Amino acid sequence: MKMKSFLNIVLFVASFNLWAEYGHNLWLRARNQGRVHVVCAKSSTTISIAKMELEQGWQGKSGASVLLKLKSDKKIKGDGFVISSLEIQANTELGILYGAYEMLRREQTNNIVSTEIINPSYERRILNHWDNLDGSIERGYSGKSIFWKSGKDALVVTQKDIAIWKEYARANASIGINGAVLDNVNASPLILTSGYLKRVKAIADVLRPFGVRTYLSVKFSSPVLIGGIKTSDPLNLEVIQWWNKKVKEIYSLVPDFGGFLIKANSEGQPGPQDFGRTHADGANMLADALKPYDGIVMWRAFVYDSSDHDRAKQAYNEFMPLDGQFRDNVIIQVKNGPIDFQPREPFSPLFEAMKKNSVMPELQITQEYLGHSVHLVYLAPMWEEFLKSDTYQNGSGSTVASCTDGSIFPQKYTAIAGVANIGLDTNWCGHQFAQANWYAFGRLAWNNQLTSEQIANEWIKLTFSSESEQHLNTTDWTENFLIPVKQMMMESHEAAVNYMMPLGLHHIFAAEHHYGPGPWWAPKYMRKDWTPPYYHQADTIGVGFNRTTIGSDAVSEYHEPLKSQFNDVKSCPERYLLWFHHVPWDYKLKSGNSLWDEICLHYDKGLQQVRGFQKTWDKVQQYVDADRFVEVQVKLRNQSQNAQLWKDGCLLYFQQFSRKPIPYNLERPIHNLQDVMELDFSKTE
Ligand code: GCW
């Protein structure tokens, strides 16, 4: 290896300690406890990173010797590896790197290293950055973009840029993420102009040794907007040639470019339907351009328009008939639920319905609908629930995980995406605990069978290790820090569902910012499916969206026995009750309580859970450094206040329809409805 790149790596690893107390080091805090000798017959930048990581983070026996062995083995798939206590074997250099991180993780979390083959669940494990070229981030809550900036130096690549891109790539590699879409799906055509493509090349060069491939979101109308062509019709020869040329230009700069992500004919974005063509026509045209270079198209199924009676059905209606018509290097990217990253949704029926073309899940790591960077909400339990949902695609046991990772139908490519929560904030994600969501996405993308609890366990040990080094193995640390903090994390998603949208309620957020409550928000000028009353349908009889066979019939998009189960109010799981049914206020639930009482109990419980998190956190002060302790403490106070607003706002609003008292054993609201509503309007005007 050249001396210069060797020094770069040394400096880059050494620079981590400067940020120690502010969470900048993420889950990569451990420092070596002893010497290790790492041997590998091959040398390259990626192998040097693997060696250096092992040397810097070694916690095993001092003086040990570790062998990194590049040797082909059919049992090892893609980026996988075989690990044993002092050896890592892989087919590729990246496999060696992932093995090195796994070895360190196991040492640092006291997980004995036995000989094991570890293959990834998905071939492509990708972060989607909704970063705009001016440096702002759509639904970003952790500062400006790490990739883009505004101003006259917008395209100048600085040493600072390179340093942060390296740290970012390293963090991703350590959890197995191997792709990054660098710009917002609401794409600017400028990304495909030569100045921006040069910056893309600079980023790709930094990410490459860490195995992170670069992808771009592109705007379908780019041929018109920057190509000077009169149309963007995907069947027009000039348009086809324009894209072919553009793709060639990209690969001349970034030879391992991953491909395109496209939001088309959705929320005002242009697409093939503007020319009377289908999603398949549009996607295939781009897929053909990318094919010679092994590039893929990730075509999003997030589509809906205001004319449809039930937004939850639209993606299925548009894409299901096209199953089998997409090229094999197109993957349909589907959000986990049928509507839009709500605190809880049933899985999108497209995961079961598409059988001939590949489908990839899109999860949202950034907490657009889950309290931004203020609320402590660990998302892995929600993702676990989703991945383990049985779709019945190929009989019982056909989980979403197996419908998407190639274990049911052979797929040329398998992939999973997460909308990133990363920005220039010192702690990367805005909230110290939001780092756990980035971590969990990577770990689940690598192994979709992991439990959210296992992941939380790992993350806590790695993230709070430096202050607890002396405690890590003690019962004191385990009982008084690890267990209560893990319990708080594991409960946090259900708590958010309770105080925001229990029992299947959905999309009753304040307009625009999607943070606080807004079930009342319905200005006359606004299209109906952008207002909460469209979703909750509250009236004096009851509340909830009727999606049964006598309602919008969305239930029929699910495979039996789910269709019948969801269709019957008695068998519908209560967590989805108001998603599928309009239920009378005095309907008796399994608990024996009326629907109204149960709604009140859930809102109150959610608030009490957050109050409990505050107590848990205050009690662990001695185990956490002062900076991170105070930061989280303050955020939990804000979360409590916001949970109180949710409870008061929603209960007082829905009470106007239910006309029933809030159960007398519950704490009374402390806000007036009018005040909560005014607060919402003042933020959205
Ligand atoms: O959840 C909605 C967001 C939009 C986003 C859109 C999408 C990028 O509110 O901000 O746009 O989904 O996923 O395309």
Boltz pocket constraint, residues with backbone or C-beta under 6 A from the ligand:
constraints:
  - pocket:
      binder: B
      contacts: [[A, 130], [A, 138], [A, 139], [A, 185], [A, 186], [A, 263], [A, 267], [A, 302], [A, 340], [A, 341], [A, 368]]
      max_distance: 6.0
